[in-house]
Amino acid sequence: MLERVPIDELQPGMYVNQVLEQKGALKMRSKGLVKTQNIIDTLKVKGILVVEVDMSKSKLPKQEPIIETTPVEEPEETAKEQTKKVSTPVGREAINDANDLYESAVNIQSNFLKALKSGAVKDLSPMESLSQSLIESVFDNKDALSCLTMIKDTDQYLLEHSINCSVLGGIFCEYLGYDIDTIEQVSLGILLMDIGMSSLPDEIRDNTGVFSSSDWEVMKTHVEIGVDLVEQFGDISDLSLSIIAQHHERMDGMGYPKGLVGEEISEFARIAAIVDAYDAMTSNRRYKDSITPTQALKRLTTSENLDQDLVKQFIQCIGVHPVGSLVRLKSGKLGIVSKLNPKDPVSPHVMTFYSVTSQHFNEVKRIDLSLYDDEIVSGVRPEEFSLNLPKFFKDVFINQMPL
């Protein structure tokens, strides 16, 4: 049964067929279930007014009948409680769940690439399942998963990079208002965008120096190799395939392999290019040190070969100090950003754990900077304080953080 539903009456669990009325230019790429209130809020901001909902495909929670004598204030209080629950800063249970998923993702990715090299891959099902799991966690556990994308391990860069980009791409597409089916296709495309690297010679794939012109031409072939590989393994959507084929194309036509320009490049490939550049800049590699997330965001804004309209929206999505960022406070403490504050972007929630003044670790405490006489002075790199952040995070931080 199809119904016209005003945006103010749209609920998580409803199945949207199409947009009927709008005042903005947002395009919903495909049908699907609305999974979170955040998506509805984003649609409102983008100017969606009325949608068509298929009630037969909707999955709404069963509601208890409302008793006529129930005071009007009671439902309003319930809504406030639900909002409070959704916006609770990331806690120990959430970060442990996200950590388990992330470690599993690295193992699945590693096993898939090994199987690929040995010729044992028959289809893309392991990666499809992985992308679905990552996107489910994006909807249910976004801040916790975001933290994990910032806890970098230099020795696992090639494995972690595609996972981090897949998560960031999913978070960004959710912010842009895309439905779950589209977001999963984006996640899969980004997860597989560098699959062709597995077929390159080791000396080129692992090169830590400057490429010769001939080696660079070989490196660029990983895009077309990747497209050929995924097409061999079964059915993959055009959307996912466009990301693999175009994630190195650039707005000014200076990308590869085809030198596409501007709107010739899929919007989702332009999104992939942004998250690819951002994660690369914030990761230590054997031949290049990382920069802080804030510095990386500034560089994105000066990269004319990226879609600057999308860059601006990406920064609005992940914040001035993204979740997972290591920051130094005016009080002399180090902390990890654990939750954004949309009403006060420069005052997020921070988990403090280290005193710069005394140079020792402290009990992990969660503080909302909007409520404290403290502020972020700068983003920092773990190496500036000789911190092995991945080891500390997994061995100490997770176990000490507030519930």
C-alpha positions as CSV (number, residue, x, y, z in Angstrom):
1,M,0.0,0.0,0.0
2,L,1.5,3.3,-1.1
3,E,1.0,6.5,1.0
4,R,2.0,10.1,0.7
5,V,4.0,10.9,3.8
6,P,5.1,14.5,4.8
7,I,8.7,14.6,5.9
8,D,7.6,15.5,9.4
9,E,5.7,12.2,9.7
10,L,8.4,10.0,8.2
11,Q,9.7,7.4,10.7
12,P,12.6,5.0,10.9
13,G,11.5,1.7,9.4
14,M,9.4,3.2,6.6
15,Y,10.2,2.1,3.1
16,V,10.6,5.1,0.8
17,N,9.8,4.6,-2.9
18,Q,10.4,8.1,-4.2
19,V,10.5,11.8,-3.4
20,L,7.1,13.5,-4.4
21,E,7.8,17.1,-3.3
22,Q,11.0,19.0,-2.5
23,K,12.4,22.4,-2.5
24,G,16.1,21.4,-2.7
25,A,18.1,19.5,-5.3
26,L,18.9,16.3,-3.4
27,K,18.6,13.2,-5.5
28,M,17.7,9.9,-3.8
29,R,19.4,7.3,-5.9
30,S,17.3,4.2,-5.0
31,K,14.5,3.0,-2.9
32,G,14.9,1.6,0.6
33,L,14.2,1.5,4.3
34,V,14.9,4.6,6.4
35,K,17.0,3.2,9.2
36,T,17.7,6.2,11.4
37,Q,16.3,9.5,12.6
38,N,19.5,11.1,11.4
39,I,18.7,10.3,7.8
40,I,15.2,11.9,8.2
41,D,16.8,15.1,9.7
42,T,19.2,15.3,6.8
43,L,16.4,15.0,4.3
44,K,14.6,17.8,6.0
45,V,17.7,20.0,5.8
46,K,18.1,19.2,2.1
47,G,14.6,20.3,1.3
48,I,12.6,17.1,1.0
49,L,8.9,17.8,1.7
50,V,6.8,14.7,0.8
51,V,7.8,11.1,0.0
52,E,6.0,8.1,-1.2
53,V,6.1,5.2,1.3
54,D,5.3,1.6,0.6
55,M,3.7,0.5,3.9
56,S,3.8,-3.2,2.9
57,K,7.6,-3.1,2.8
58,S,8.0,-0.9,5.9
59,K,9.3,-2.4,9.1
60,L,7.7,-0.3,11.8
61,P,7.9,-1.3,15.5
62,K,4.6,-2.4,17.0
63,Q,3.0,0.4,19.0
64,E,0.9,0.0,22.1
65,P,-2.5,1.6,21.8
66,I,-2.6,5.1,23.3
67,I,-5.0,5.5,26.2
68,E,-7.1,8.6,25.9
69,T,-6.4,9.7,29.5
70,T,-2.6,9.7,28.9
71,P,-1.2,13.2,29.4
72,V,0.1,14.9,26.4
73,E,3.5,15.6,28.1
74,E,4.3,11.8,28.5
75,P,5.0,11.1,24.8
76,E,7.1,14.2,24.6
77,E,9.2,13.1,27.5
78,T,9.7,9.7,25.9
79,A,10.9,11.3,22.7
80,K,13.4,13.3,24.7
81,E,14.6,10.2,26.4
82,Q,15.0,8.5,23.1
83,T,17.0,11.4,21.7
84,K,19.2,11.4,24.7
85,K,19.9,7.7,24.3
86,V,20.8,8.1,20.6
87,S,23.2,11.0,21.4
88,T,25.0,9.3,24.3
89,P,28.8,9.6,23.8
90,V,30.6,6.4,22.9
91,G,31.2,4.0,25.8
92,R,33.2,0.9,26.6
93,E,30.7,-1.6,25.3
94,A,30.2,0.3,22.0
95,I,34.0,0.7,21.4
96,N,34.6,-3.0,22.2
97,D,31.9,-4.1,19.7
98,A,33.4,-1.7,17.1
99,N,36.9,-3.0,17.9
100,D,35.8,-6.6,17.4
101,L,34.2,-5.7,14.1
102,Y,37.3,-3.8,12.9
103,E,39.7,-6.6,13.8
104,S,37.4,-9.1,12.0
105,A,37.3,-6.7,9.0
106,V,41.1,-6.7,8.8
107,N,41.2,-10.5,8.9
108,I,38.6,-10.9,6.3
109,Q,40.3,-8.4,4.0
110,S,43.7,-10.1,4.6
111,N,42.3,-13.6,3.8
112,F,40.5,-12.3,0.7
113,L,43.6,-10.8,-0.7
114,K,45.7,-13.9,0.0
115,A,43.0,-16.0,-1.7
116,L,43.0,-13.6,-4.6
117,K,46.8,-14.0,-5.1
118,S,46.5,-17.8,-5.0
119,G,43.6,-17.8,-7.5
120,A,41.2,-19.3,-4.9
121,V,38.6,-16.4,-5.0
122,K,35.3,-17.5,-6.6
123,D,33.1,-14.6,-5.8
124,L,32.8,-11.3,-3.9
125,S,30.6,-12.7,-1.1
126,P,33.1,-12.2,1.7
127,M,33.6,-8.5,0.8
128,E,29.9,-8.0,0.3
129,S,29.1,-9.4,3.7
130,L,31.9,-7.2,5.2
131,S,30.7,-4.0,3.6
132,Q,27.2,-4.8,4.9
133,S,28.5,-5.3,8.5
134,L,30.5,-2.1,8.3
135,I,27.5,-0.1,7.2
136,E,25.2,-1.7,9.8
137,S,27.8,-0.5,12.4
138,V,27.9,3.0,10.8
139,F,24.1,3.3,11.5
140,D,24.2,1.7,15.0
141,N,27.7,2.5,16.3
142,K,29.1,5.4,14.2
143,D,31.2,7.2,16.7
144,A,32.8,4.1,18.0
145,L,33.7,2.9,14.5
146,S,35.0,6.4,13.7
147,C,37.4,6.2,16.6
148,L,38.8,2.9,15.2
149,T,39.5,4.5,11.8
150,M,41.8,7.0,13.5
151,I,43.9,4.5,15.5
152,K,46.4,3.8,12.7
153,D,48.8,0.9,12.5
154,T,51.6,1.7,10.0
155,D,52.4,-2.0,9.3
156,Q,48.8,-2.6,8.2
157,Y,48.3,0.5,6.1
158,L,47.2,-1.3,2.9
159,L,44.6,-3.4,4.8
160,E,43.3,-0.7,7.1
161,H,43.2,2.0,4.4
162,S,40.4,0.5,2.3
163,I,38.4,-0.4,5.5
164,N,38.8,3.2,6.9
165,C,37.8,4.7,3.5
166,S,34.8,2.4,3.3
167,V,33.6,3.5,6.8
168,L,34.2,7.2,6.1
169,G,32.4,6.9,2.7
170,G,29.5,5.2,4.5
171,I,29.3,7.9,7.2
172,F,29.5,10.6,4.5
173,C,26.8,9.1,2.4
174,E,24.5,8.7,5.4
175,Y,25.1,12.4,6.1
176,L,24.2,13.2,2.5
177,G,20.9,11.4,2.9
178,Y,21.3,8.3,0.8
179,D,19.4,5.2,1.5
180,I,20.9,2.0,3.0
181,D,21.1,0.1,-0.4
182,T,23.0,2.9,-2.0
183,I,25.4,3.3,1.0
184,E,26.1,-0.4,1.0
185,Q,27.0,-0.2,-2.7
186,V,29.3,2.7,-2.0
187,S,30.9,0.9,0.9
188,L,31.6,-2.2,-1.3
189,G,33.0,-0.1,-4.2
190,I,35.4,1.7,-1.8
191,L,36.4,-1.5,-0.1
192,L,37.4,-2.9,-3.5
193,M,38.8,0.2,-5.1
194,D,42.4,-0.9,-4.7
195,I,41.9,-4.6,-5.3
196,G,44.0,-4.3,-8.4
197,M,47.1,-3.5,-6.3
198,S,47.2,-7.2,-5.3
199,S,48.3,-8.1,-8.9
200,L,51.1,-5.6,-9.1
201,P,54.8,-6.7,-8.7
202,D,55.9,-6.5,-5.0
203,E,58.7,-4.0,-5.8
204,I,56.1,-1.6,-7.2
205,R,53.3,-2.2,-4.6
206,D,55.7,-1.9,-1.7
207,N,57.9,0.9,-3.2
208,T,58.7,3.5,-0.5
209,G,60.6,5.9,-2.7
210,V,60.0,8.0,-5.8
211,F,58.5,6.1,-8.8
212,S,60.3,6.1,-12.1
213,S,58.0,7.1,-15.0
214,S,57.8,3.5,-16.2
215,D,57.0,2.2,-12.7
216,W,54.3,4.9,-12.3
217,E,52.6,3.7,-15.5
218,V,52.5,0.2,-14.1
219,M,51.1,1.5,-10.8
220,K,48.3,3.2,-12.6
221,T,47.2,0.0,-14.1
222,H,45.8,-1.2,-10.8
223,V,42.6,0.6,-11.6
224,E,41.8,-1.3,-14.8
225,I,43.1,-4.5,-13.3
226,G,40.7,-4.0,-10.4
227,V,37.7,-3.5,-12.7
228,D,38.6,-6.7,-14.7
229,L,39.0,-8.7,-11.4
230,V,35.6,-7.8,-9.9
231,E,33.8,-8.3,-13.2
232,Q,35.2,-11.8,-13.3
233,F,33.8,-12.7,-9.8
234,G,30.2,-12.2,-10.4
235,D,27.5,-9.5,-10.4
236,I,28.5,-6.1,-9.0
237,S,26.4,-2.9,-9.3
238,D,27.3,-0.2,-11.8
239,L,27.6,2.2,-8.8
240,S,30.2,0.1,-7.1
241,L,32.0,-0.5,-10.3
242,S,32.1,3.2,-11.1
243,I,34.0,3.8,-7.8
244,I,36.6,1.2,-8.6
245,A,37.0,2.6,-12.2
246,Q,37.0,6.3,-11.4
247,H,38.4,6.8,-7.8
248,H,41.7,8.3,-9.2
249,E,39.9,10.5,-11.7
250,R,40.1,14.2,-10.8
251,M,37.9,17.3,-11.4
252,D,40.6,19.1,-13.5
253,G,41.1,16.1,-15.8
254,M,44.5,15.3,-14.4
255,G,43.5,12.0,-12.9
256,Y,43.7,8.5,-14.4
257,P,43.1,6.2,-16.2
258,K,40.8,8.1,-18.6
259,G,41.4,11.8,-17.6
260,L,37.7,12.4,-17.0
261,V,36.7,16.0,-16.1
262,G,34.1,17.3,-13.6
263,E,30.7,15.9,-13.9
264,E,32.0,13.1,-16.1
265,I,33.1,11.5,-12.9
266,S,30.5,9.7,-10.8
267,E,29.5,11.5,-7.7
268,F,30.4,8.5,-5.6
269,A,33.8,8.2,-7.2
270,R,34.3,11.9,-6.2
271,I,33.3,11.0,-2.7
272,A,35.8,8.0,-2.7
273,A,38.6,10.4,-3.9
274,I,38.0,12.7,-0.9
275,V,38.0,9.9,1.8
276,D,40.9,8.3,0.0
277,A,43.0,11.5,0.2
278,Y,41.9,12.2,3.8
279,D,42.7,8.8,5.2
280,A,46.1,8.7,3.4
281,M,47.1,12.1,4.8
282,T,46.2,11.1,8.4
283,S,48.0,7.7,8.2
284,N,51.7,7.0,8.8
285,R,53.2,5.2,5.9
286,R,56.7,3.8,5.6
287,Y,57.7,6.6,3.3
288,K,55.6,9.5,4.6
289,D,54.5,10.7,8.1
290,S,50.9,11.5,8.8
291,I,49.4,14.9,9.5
292,T,46.6,15.7,11.9
293,P,43.0,15.4,10.8
294,T,42.6,19.2,11.1
295,Q,45.6,19.8,8.8
296,A,44.3,17.1,6.4
297,L,40.9,18.9,6.2
298,K,42.6,22.2,5.4
299,R,44.6,20.5,2.6
300,L,41.4,19.1,1.1
301,T,40.0,22.6,0.8
302,T,43.0,23.7,-1.2
303,S,42.9,20.6,-3.5
304,E,41.3,22.0,-6.7
305,N,41.3,18.6,-8.3
306,L,38.7,17.4,-5.7
307,D,35.0,18.3,-5.8
308,Q,35.0,21.3,-3.4
309,D,31.3,21.3,-2.9
310,L,31.6,17.8,-1.6
311,V,34.7,18.7,0.4
312,K,32.8,21.4,2.3
313,Q,30.0,18.9,3.1
314,F,32.5,16.2,4.2
315,I,34.0,18.7,6.7
316,Q,30.5,19.5,8.0
317,C,29.9,15.7,8.3
318,I,33.0,14.7,10.3
319,G,33.6,18.0,12.1
320,V,36.4,20.4,12.7
321,H,37.9,17.9,15.1
322,P,36.7,14.5,13.8
323,V,35.8,11.7,16.2
324,G,38.9,9.7,17.0
325,S,41.2,12.7,16.6
326,L,44.0,13.1,19.2
327,V,43.9,16.6,20.6
328,R,45.8,18.8,23.1
329,L,43.7,20.8,25.5
330,K,44.5,24.2,27.1
331,S,44.7,22.5,30.4
332,G,47.7,20.4,29.3
333,K,45.8,17.2,28.8
334,L,45.7,14.9,25.7
335,G,42.5,13.4,24.7
336,I,40.6,11.5,22.0
337,V,37.5,13.1,20.5
338,S,34.6,10.8,21.2
339,K,31.5,12.7,20.1
340,L,30.8,15.8,18.0
341,N,28.8,18.7,19.3
342,P,26.8,20.1,16.4
343,K,25.7,23.2,18.3
344,D,29.3,24.0,19.2
345,P,31.7,22.4,16.7
346,V,34.9,23.5,18.5
347,S,33.8,22.0,21.8
348,P,33.2,18.2,21.3
349,H,33.2,15.5,23.9
350,V,36.8,14.3,24.7
351,M,38.2,11.3,26.5
352,T,41.3,12.6,28.3
353,F,44.1,10.2,29.3
354,Y,47.5,11.9,29.4
355,S,49.0,14.9,31.1
356,V,51.6,16.8,29.0
357,T,52.8,18.7,32.1
358,S,53.6,15.7,34.2
359,Q,54.2,13.4,31.2
360,H,52.3,10.5,32.6
361,F,49.0,8.7,31.9
362,N,45.9,9.6,33.9
363,E,42.6,7.9,34.5
364,V,40.5,8.0,31.4
365,K,37.7,10.7,31.8
366,R,35.0,11.8,29.5
367,I,34.4,15.6,29.4
368,D,32.0,17.7,27.3
369,L,34.1,20.8,26.5
370,S,31.1,22.9,26.1
371,L,30.5,22.6,29.8
372,Y,34.1,23.0,31.0
373,D,36.6,25.9,31.2
374,D,38.9,24.1,28.8
375,E,39.4,24.1,25.0
376,I,41.2,22.3,22.2
377,V,44.5,24.1,21.4
378,S,45.5,21.9,18.5
379,G,45.4,18.4,17.0
380,V,48.5,16.4,17.6
381,R,50.2,13.3,16.2
382,P,50.9,10.4,18.6
383,E,54.6,10.4,17.7
384,E,54.9,13.9,19.2
385,F,54.6,12.3,22.6
386,S,56.1,9.0,21.8
387,L,52.7,7.3,22.0
388,N,52.1,3.9,20.4
389,L,48.5,4.8,20.1
390,P,47.2,1.5,18.6
391,K,48.8,-0.6,21.4
392,F,47.7,1.8,24.1
393,F,44.2,2.1,22.7
394,K,43.6,-1.6,22.6
395,D,45.6,-2.6,25.8
396,V,44.7,0.2,28.1
397,F,42.3,2.9,26.8
398,I,39.4,0.6,26.0
399,N,39.5,-1.1,29.4
400,Q,39.6,2.2,31.3
401,M,37.1,4.3,29.4
402,P,33.8,5.1,31.1
403,L,30.8,2.7,30.5
